[in-house]
Structures are given as structure tokens and as C-alpha cells.
Amino acid sequence: MDSRTTQLYQKILGVCSFPYAKLVKNSNLMRLFETDFESITSLKNQQVMDSLNFNSVEDLPCLSARAIFKVNSSSVFKEDVDIVATVVDDKLSYIPWGGDNQMPFDILDLIEKDETLATCQCFNAEVCYGSGLRYDTRVASASVKNEVEDFLLDNDLASYFLGVSQDFKHFGFAVSVLILNEDGTKVVSLKRKEACYCRFAPADASGTIPKILYANWRKVVSSRTDIEVIDLLDPASPWRDLQDNLAKGSKTRKFAVLSRIPTVDSTYYPIPYYAALFKGKWYNIKQLIGIAKEAKLKNHAPIKYQIEISAKYWESIFRAEGITDRHKQQERIVREKQSILDFLTGAENSGKAWFSTFYITPDGKEQHDVVINKIDDSKEGGDWETDIQEAINMICFTMRVHSNLVGSVPGKAQTNNSGSDKRELYTIAQALQKPYHDLLFTVHRIIIRFNGWQGVKVDVPFIQLTTLDEHQDAKQVTTNEDNND
């Protein structure tokens, strides 16, 4: 046994209060310990890691200060080993998303821990949604309009489009599933598969990903029965791939279409642009400020009033009310303190005055029965006010959201833009969704072309806030030239 292992055994046995010398003398016990040590520690580590909270505030011995422990958020994108395909069975495998296949859930966890980041993500998805996805049938025939109306009644496009907008903003890709009728002549259903539950099969020799694996990857998936395998149309030419599959007599009636934001690294799973927020420092800084502020407020209760009461004041109450029993005197003290507190608090007591007697001692000092001193606590907990504003602005900047649009930095101290400025900021935010709409429209153009709906166009109008001279709060605007009247 090497020295490092010996030291580790001694540390563990020290926690368990078991003498290391007795373990060495007992050879059978030593062999048993060595045999089970690895499996025992591995099991314990797995059980404990799921419940550990690494973020905490601790007291520093011999110092009037505290230390904050915080996990570095950049580790969510760190891979210590090469990612290889995970085999499900002889014919099925997938590429894990991150080293432990939990990267999307780790990202969601980081987002949910920050109020500003979660709000910015919600705002970006809502802006991408615009005024909603619609199939424009104004120039289509009556029969085509009826078919489109039937399709829209059978498919909840509002829920679908808001969902894929969120997938796009969170993970940089979205998966839509086209379901054909039995004859393979019409697309009858459109479904969204949540991106965080989708995994890609390994690419073939030509670099094309053939299948999507959909399952609850939050838990261990060990059987093919837990996975829904969907044929993926070639992302480079999905329309031609669909035509080829049906021309070859394929019996498959369910196909996945991948809508993906092009990235410079071209990995299986795109790393979202806001990853810079986690790899940088500002996300951790904002988390540390929250922890530190909470610790100060919890461990440093603010004192609003200092109330000085003379002992003669209590004696006068006891004498006036004839209280001689020590227990009853204590009860009377508690009641009097509460009456003073009630007087100091509450809106109904605003503006009232307190009268108390006093006398002057022979040396000229005033002695009051009751003195109430108000303690200034206006800056209590505001030590990091400037820092938190700076951190919020950096998060909003990374998420490409102006802080005035989401109200993340309120207050007169901030530069609150005028109504015209905010209106233009909102218009710019919606105009920037054009490339994302173009990518998401591919699946709908396939549906329209496959179903033979002549004269139908897919569109996502956006809401433009108007000025008072137009006598309306907002109007719908579309980038589709044919729809601009």
C-alpha cells in the first residue's frame, strides 16, 4: 500500500474513530477494507453529491468577517475527456450532451438560479414569438383555406411556436416532428420535441445525423424501450430527403426536422452565445453579491430605535397601579414595552407626539423618564448597490436585452429612457429576430409544399408600438412584402 493510500485510510478511519493500527494488525479486515473501499466511496460520493450545496457563507476564526464559498459556473462547459458515443444496444447509440449527458439541465439550473438571466431568456423567447406564427391564406383558394383551417385546428401552433422559440434561445436549436397520414400524401400533425430531451445519433460517413433519440435523459436511460427513435431528415436538404424516403417506398410516417442556429465551431450540440456569461466572471459576481447580502441581512438585524427608560418610570407605574408581586411586575413591563412599540409603528400612529416628564439634576443634566432615539439604517444592506447594478447590466448586455425593457434595474438613479427610446429599442429587438424566423420557417414551408397548399405563406408579424398621433397603442407589421398594405 502506498503512502498516499495509507494517509487516505487514516483520514477516513479518523472520522470513524477507528484506530488505524488495529486495521493493519487484522489482515482479514484489512483485505476486506481494501476490496470494498473503492465501491463504498464511489457509492457514497454519488449519493452525497446529489444533495450537497457548495455555496455557503462561513465564519472566519479569530476574525470579525465571513467567507463565501461558490462553485465556478464555467465548469458547466468543461470537458476533461473526449466525448464518445454511448451504446444503448447493438444497433442504437447516441452522442451524449456534455461529458455526463447532463449539460442542458446544468445550463437550465444556472439560468433558474438568476432572476435577471431567467427574465432575459423569457423576454427573448417572447420577442421571437412576436405576434404569433400564422399561415397567410388571403390569396389561396377556398378549398385550400378549409384544409389549412382544419390543420390549424388539429395542431396548437401557438404552443408549438413559443416552445421552439424557447429552445432556440436556450440551446440554439429546435426539433420539429412531421407526422404523415397512412398514405404518406399529407402532413397531418406537427409536434415539438423539447431540445433538452433530444440526443443525436452518431453521424454517418457523409457527416449526416440519421436519427434523433428522445427520452427523459434526466434519469438513467438503459433500455431501448425508454427511448423514442425518430428518423431525422438531412438538415442540409430536408425537403429532398423527405421526397427520397417516400420515393424509395419507406413505410416511415414520422420524420424529425432540425432547425439549428449556425455556429462557428459546428459541434453536435451548439454552444449558445450566452455561454460567455458563465465562462466569464459576471455571473459568479452577481451570485456572490446575493449570497453576501443575504448573509449580512440575516446575521446583522437592523435596529431602528433605541429606547431609554428610567428605572423611576417603572417604579411610578408599579406604585400607581399598586403592583407588588414580582411576577406581575414583569408582566406589566412586557405590556408597557409592547405599548411603546405599538406607538412607534403603524400608519395610524403617523404624526403623533410622545410626552414624557423629566427633571434636572443638581449638576444641570436633564433626566427623562423615556427617551426614544431613531437610528439611521437607510444604507443597511446597500453596500453592493452599485455592484449589483453593474452585474445586472452585464448580464442584460450578454443576453442582448436592454435593461429598461425588462425593468431589471429600476430607480431614478438609472438612465430611464423616454417612451420614444423604449419604443425604438423594442422595435430593434423584434427586427433582430428575422434570421431566427427564417430558420424556423423551413419546416412550415415543407408542410405547405408537401400538402400542396397553393397561395399559402408562413409569416410571423411583430408588434410595433405606435405614437399617439396614430390613435392606437400598437399595430402588426410583417416583413412579408405581399402582406404590407
N, C-alpha and C positions, 0 to 999 in steps of 0.2 A: 504494500500500500504506500503510495507516495505521500509526501508531507502535506501537499495541498488537500488531498482527500482526508488525511488524518485531522487536519485543522477543521475541515467542514464537519466531520463526525463529532469532534469535540464541541463545536458550537451548537449543533443540534441536540446532543446529549446534555449540554449545559442548560438549554431551555427546558429539557425534560427532567432535569435534576437527577440524571443517571450517571454514575462515575464511569469515566472512560476506561480506567484501569480494570474494572470488573468485566467490561465488554471484551477487552483484549485477552484476559485470562480465560474466559469462557469461549473456546474455539467454535463450538456449535452455534452459540448465539452470535458470534462474530460473522460466521458464514451466512447465517440467516439474515443478518442485518445488511451484509454486502449484497446478497441476492435480491432482496426486496427494496433496497434503498432507492434505486432509480425509479421503479414503478410507483412506489409510495409518494416520493417527492413530486413526480410528474402529475399524479392524480391530485395531490393537494394543491399544487400550483394552479392546475386548471380550474379547480373548484373555487379557490380564493380569488383568482384574477377576475372572475366574472362579477365579484361583489366588492372589489377594492375601490376606494375613492382616493385617487392620488393627489387631489387638490385639497389643501388644508392650510390652516394658519396655526402656527405653533409658537409657544413661549420660548424666548432665548434665555437660558440660565444666566443668572448674575447680571442681566441687562434689563433695562426698562423698555424692551422692544419685543417685536414678534417677527417671525419669519414665515414667508409664504412658499409653499411647495406647489409647483404647477407643471403639468405634463406639456411638452413641446408639441404643438399641433402639427408641425411639419412632418412628423413621423407617420402621418396617415398615408403619405405618398411614397414612403421609403421602402424599397425592396432590397433585402440583403441577399436574396438568392434569385437565380433565373427562374422565371415563371414557365412551367411546362404544363402540358395538357393533363387534366385529371381524367382518369379512365373510370367510366361507370360500368361498362361491361365490354364484351368482345367487339361490339360494333358501335359503341357510343362513347364519346369523350367530349370534354369542353375545356375552354381556356378560362381559368379562374380570374376573377376580377380582383387583382391585388394578390399578394402572397398568400393570404389566408382566405381569399374569396369573399372578404367582408368589406372591401373598400367603399362601396356605395353606402352601406349602412354606417360606416365610420364617418363619412362625409355628412350624411344626414344628421348624425349625432352632434357633430361640430356646429352645424347650422342651427339646430334646435337649441343649442346652449347659448346662442347670442341673439338678443332681441332685434338688434339692428339688422343683422345679416338675414334672419328669417323674414323680416318685413321687406327687405330689399328683394329677396327671391320671390316673395308673393307678388310684389309690385311689378317685377319684370315679367312674370307669367301673365298677370292681368293685362299689362300693356301689350304683350304679344297676342293675347286673345282679341284685343281691340273691341270691335262691335260684334264679334262672333263670326264663325265660319258660315258661309251660305252658298248655295248653288243658284246662280242667277239664271232664271228661265224666261226672261222677258221677251226674248226673240225666238224661243222654242215653240214647237207646235203644241196643240192641246193634249195630244196623246203622250208626248214626252213630259209635259208638265205633270200629268197624272202619275206617270211612272216615278218621276223624281219625288213627288209628294208622298207616294207610297214608301219609297226608300227612306225618306227623312222621318216618316212616322215610325218605321221599324228600327231606326238607328238614332240614338241620342247623340247628335253631332256636337251639342253644346258641352256635354260632359267629356266626350272624346277629345275635342279640340283643346279644352282647358287642361286636360290631363297631359296631352303630348306637349303642350306649351311648357308645362312644369318640368317634364322630362328633359326638354331641350335646354331649359335654363339651369337645371340642376346638373345634368350629366352630359350634355352635348349631343345626345342622340335620342331618337324615339322609335318605337316599333309599332307598326300598324299591321293588322291581320285582315286579309281579304278572304271572305267565305263565299264560294260559288254555289249555285244550285246544283242539283244532281246531274243535269245535262252538261254542266260546265259552260253554259252560254250567258249567264248573267251573274254579276256580283250582287248578292242579296244582303250581305251583312258586313259591317266594318267594326272591328274591335281594336281596342288599345291594350297592349301588354306593357305593364309598368316596367320602366327601364331597369330599375334596381333588382328586379326578379328575372331578368333576361341574361343569358350567357351564350357566347358564341362558340360554335363548334370550330375545331382547327381548320384553317384554310387549306384548300386542295393545292395541287401542283401549280395551278394557274393563279393562285392567290385569292380565289373566291371563297367566301364563307358559305357553306352549303346549308346550314341549319341554325335555328335558334332553339335553345333549351330554356323553357320557362318553368320555374319551380320556386318554392319558398326556401331560398338559399340562406335565410337567417339561421335555420337549423341544419343539422347534418342530413344530407340527401345521399342515401346509399343504394337506393333501388331505382330501376328504370320506371317503375310504376308511379314514383313520386314526381316524375318529370314529364312535361308536355313537350314533345319534339315537333317543331314546325319547320317545313321547308322554307328557306329564305331565298327570295328572288335576288338575282345578281344585282347588288347595289349600283353597279355602273350602268346597267341597262335592264331595269326590272320589267319594262313592257315587253321587250323582245324575249326575255327569259320566260315570261308567262306564256307568250304565244308558242314558244318552242316546246314547253312542257305539255301543253294541250295538243299540239300537233303530233307529238310522239305517242299520244294515247294514254297519258298519265291519268290515273284514277284519283289523284290528289285533288281535293277541293278546298284546301286551306293553305294559303300562302302568306308569308310574312314579308313586309316591305320595310326596309331600313331607311330612315331619314336621319342623316348624320351631318353635323357641322364639320366641314373640312378643317383639319389641324395641321400644323407643320411637322408633327412627329409621326403621324399615320400609324398609331398603335391600334390594337384590337379595340380597346375602350379609351375613347378620347379623354384626356385630362382637361377639365373645364378651365376656362380662362381665369376664374377667380381663385384657382389653386395658389396663385401668388400671395393671396391673403394669408393662407396657412403656412406657406413656406417662408413668408416674411415674419415680421415681429409684431405688427399692429394687432392682429387677432389675439395673441397672447397678452399683449399690453392691456387691451380692454378687459380681458378676463381677470387679470391681476388687479386692476383698479376696482372691479366689482367685488372681488374677494376681500381686498384690503378695506374697502369702505364698509362692507358688511361687518367685518371683524371689529372695526372701530365703533360702529353704532351699537353692536351687541355688547361690547366689553367696556364701553365708556358711555354710560347712561347720562344724558344731559340733565343738568339741574337748572330749572327755570327760576325758582325763587329760593331765597334764604330767609327764613322766618325766625326772628329772635324774640323769645317770650321770657319775660322776667318771672322769677320764682314767686314774687309777690302777687303776680297776676293770678296764678293758680290758687294761692292761699286765699285771695279775695273771693274766688269762685266757691271754694270749699266752705268758707265762712258764711257767705251769703246764702248758700243752699243747704247749710247745715250738714255737710258730708264729713263724717269722721272715720268711717271704715276705709282701710287702705285699699281693699279690692274695689270698692265703689268709687274711690277717688281716681284709681287708674282708669276705670271705665269712663269716668267723666272727662278725663284728659283726652282719651281717644275721641270722644264725641266732639269736644271743642276743637281738636285739630281738624277733624273732618269738616266742621262748620267753616273753619277758616279756608280750607281748600275749596270748598263749595263756593265760597265768596269770591275766590280768586279766579275761578274757571266758569265757563258757561257764557253764552251770548247774552242771557238775561241779566247778567251782572255787569255788563259793559257800562262804564261811565259812573259806577257807584263809588262812594268815598268811604274810607275807613277812619273812624275817630278813636283815638286812644289817649289815655291820660299819661302825664309824665311829671317828674319833679326834678329840681336842680339840687345837686349835692353841694356841700359846703365848699368844694373846690371848683364849683362853677360848671360841672358837667351835667348834661341832660340824661335822665334815666327814664326810658319809655317802658310802658308795660308790654307793648307789642311793636316790633319793627319789621317791616317787610321790605326786603331788598330784591329787586329784579336783576337776574344775571343775564348778561348778553350772550345768547347762544346762536346768533344769526349766522355764524360761519361754521357751526357744528356739522361735520360730515362733508364740508365743501372743499376739502383740501385739494381734491383732484378734479375740480370743476373744469378747469382749462384743459387738463389732460384727457378727460373723458370726451369732451367736445372734439378735440383733435383726433382721437381714436375713431369716433363715430364718422367724422368727415373722411378719414382714410378708408374706412370700410365702404361708405357710400361711393367714394371715388372708384374703388376697385370694382364695385358692382355696377358702375355706370348709372348710378341713380343720384340725382341732386337731392341733398338732404332736405331742402324746402318742400319737395314733392311728397315726401313720406313723413314729414314732421318729426324727424328723429332728433333735431337739435332746436327745441323751442326756446322762446325767451327773447326779450328785447335786445339782449346783448349781441345776438346773432344778426347777420345781414338778411333780413326778411325781404325777399324780392317783392316787387309790385305785382299786381294782378296780371299785367301785360307780360312781365318777365316769366311768371309761372305758366301762363298760357303757352308761351313760346317754348318753354322747357318741356312741357307735356307734349306739344306737337312734335318736337325734335325726338323725344323718346319713342313716340309711335312711328315716326318716319324711319327710324333705325331698325324697325322690325321687318323691313322689306326683304332682306336676304333670308331670314328665317321663314317667312311666309312662302317664299319661292321654293325652299327645300321641302316644306311640309305639303305643298300643293301637288307634288309628284304623285302621291298615292290617289289623290282625288281626280287628277287628270286621267290616270289609268282607269278608274271606275267609270268616268264619263265616256271615255273612248271604248272601253270594253262593252258597256251597256248600250252603246250606240245612241247616246243622247245628243242629237244634233242641236246646236244653238245654245247649249248649256255651258256656263263658265263658272269656275270656282273663284270666290272672292272673299276677302276679309276687310270690310270697311273699317276705318278707325274714326274715333270720336274727336272732332275738332271743337274746342271751346271757342265761343264767339264773343264778340263785343256787344255792348248794349245797343248800338245803332242797328243791329240785325234783329232785335226784338225776340231773341231766343237764346237759351243758355248754351246749347251745343247743336252740332249737326254732324251727319255722317258724311265722310269723304272717302273715296276709293281711288286707288292708283290705276284701276282698270279704265282705260281711256273710253271704252264703249259705254261705261256707266256714268261718266261725268256729264251731267246735263247742265 
